[in-house]
């Protein structure tokens, strides 16, 4: 019997809480939870992410080559079903500047997946990916 996945908690810096609320709350449809003048919680598909006001901590991530593309080393994200991934990719078109446009990587390999990368207004890199067969998430 498989155990349900426990929600993760991730805290990250932002330069402006109003911009974070606009991006995560409105664009990504993440309901807001608790907040203060220095941080705000969001429900990131059942996971708790916390934007902390820390402008001096906001800086671009380094990159590593993955499937011939420059993937930000420091990033977080979600694994969605393929249909939800495509719907989000369509909705984000023209709303974000993609670091890596939505595409299928590792075609024909065990780890074949849909992926896209973009940043929030503070430069935090986000990856949204999907698998046609979620059982292939950790395939070698």
C-alpha positions in Angstrom: 0.0 0.0 0.0 1.4 3.4 -1.0 1.6 6.1 1.6 0.2 9.5 0.6 2.9 12.1 -0.2 3.5 14.5 2.7 3.4 18.2 1.8 6.8 19.9 1.6 7.6 23.3 3.0 9.9 25.7 1.1 10.9 29.2 2.1 12.5 31.5 -0.4 13.5 35.2 -0.7 11.5 37.9 -2.6 12.1 41.5 -3.2 8.5 42.6 -3.0 5.6 40.8 -1.2 2.9 42.6 -3.4 4.6 41.2 -6.5 4.8 37.8 -4.9 1.1 37.9 -4.1 0.3 38.9 -7.7 2.5 36.1 -9.2 1.8 33.2 -6.9 -1.7 34.2 -5.8 -3.2 35.4 -9.0 -1.1 34.1 -11.9 -0.3 30.6 -10.4 -3.6 30.4 -8.5 -2.0 29.5 -5.2 -4.3 30.4 -2.3 -2.8 32.6 0.3 -2.4 31.4 3.9 -0.9 33.2 6.9 1.1 36.3 6.4 2.9 39.2 8.1 4.6 42.3 6.9 7.7 40.2 6.2 6.4 36.9 4.7 3.4 35.2 3.1 2.4 31.5 2.9 0.9 30.1 -0.3 -0.8 26.7 -1.0 1.4 25.5 -3.9 -0.8 22.5 -5.0 -1.0 21.2 -1.4 2.5 22.2 -0.4 3.4 25.2 1.7 5.7 27.7 0.1 6.7 30.9 2.0 7.8 34.1 0.3 10.1 36.0 2.7 10.9 39.6 2.2 14.7 39.6 1.7 15.7 41.7 -1.3 19.4 41.2 -0.7 19.0 37.4 -1.0 17.4 37.6 -4.5 20.0 36.7 -7.1 20.1 34.6 -10.3 20.9 30.9 -10.0 23.8 29.3 -11.8 23.1 26.9 -14.6 23.9 23.3 -15.5 23.4 21.8 -19.0 20.5 19.3 -19.1 19.3 18.0 -22.4 21.2 20.8 -24.1 19.5 23.6 -22.2 20.8 25.8 -19.3 18.8 24.6 -16.3 18.9 26.9 -13.2 20.6 24.9 -10.5 18.6 26.5 -7.7 14.9 25.9 -8.6 11.7 24.4 -7.2 8.5 23.2 -8.8 5.8 20.7 -9.3 5.2 17.4 -11.1 1.7 17.6 -12.7 -0.3 15.2 -14.8 0.2 15.9 -18.5 -3.2 17.5 -19.1 -2.8 19.9 -16.1 0.8 20.7 -17.3 -0.4 21.5 -20.8 -3.3 23.7 -19.5 -0.8 25.6 -17.3 1.7 26.0 -20.2 -1.1 27.4 -22.3 -2.2 29.8 -19.6 1.3 31.1 -18.9 2.1 31.8 -22.6 2.6 35.6 -22.8 2.3 35.9 -19.0 5.9 34.9 -18.1 9.3 35.0 -19.8 10.2 31.3 -20.1 13.8 30.5 -19.3 13.1 27.2 -21.1 10.0 27.1 -23.2 7.5 24.2 -22.6 8.8 21.1 -24.4 9.3 17.3 -24.1 12.8 16.4 -23.0 14.6 13.0 -22.9 12.3 11.9 -25.8 12.2 8.1 -26.1 14.2 7.6 -22.9 12.9 6.3 -19.6 12.8 9.8 -18.1 10.8 11.4 -20.9 9.0 14.3 -19.5 7.3 17.6 -20.3 9.0 20.6 -18.7 9.1 24.3 -18.6 11.1 26.8 -16.6 10.3 30.4 -15.7 11.1 32.9 -12.9 9.0 34.8 -10.4 9.4 38.6 -10.2 12.3 38.1 -7.7 14.2 35.8 -10.0 13.4 32.5 -8.2 13.4 29.7 -10.9 10.4 27.4 -11.1 10.1 24.2 -13.0 6.8 22.6 -13.9 7.1 19.1 -15.3 4.8 16.2 -16.2 5.1 12.6 -17.2 2.7 10.6 -19.5 3.3 7.8 -17.0 3.8 9.1 -13.4 5.4 5.7 -12.6 8.4 6.8 -14.7 9.2 9.7 -12.3 12.3 8.0 -10.9 13.0 5.8 -13.9 16.7 5.3 -14.8 
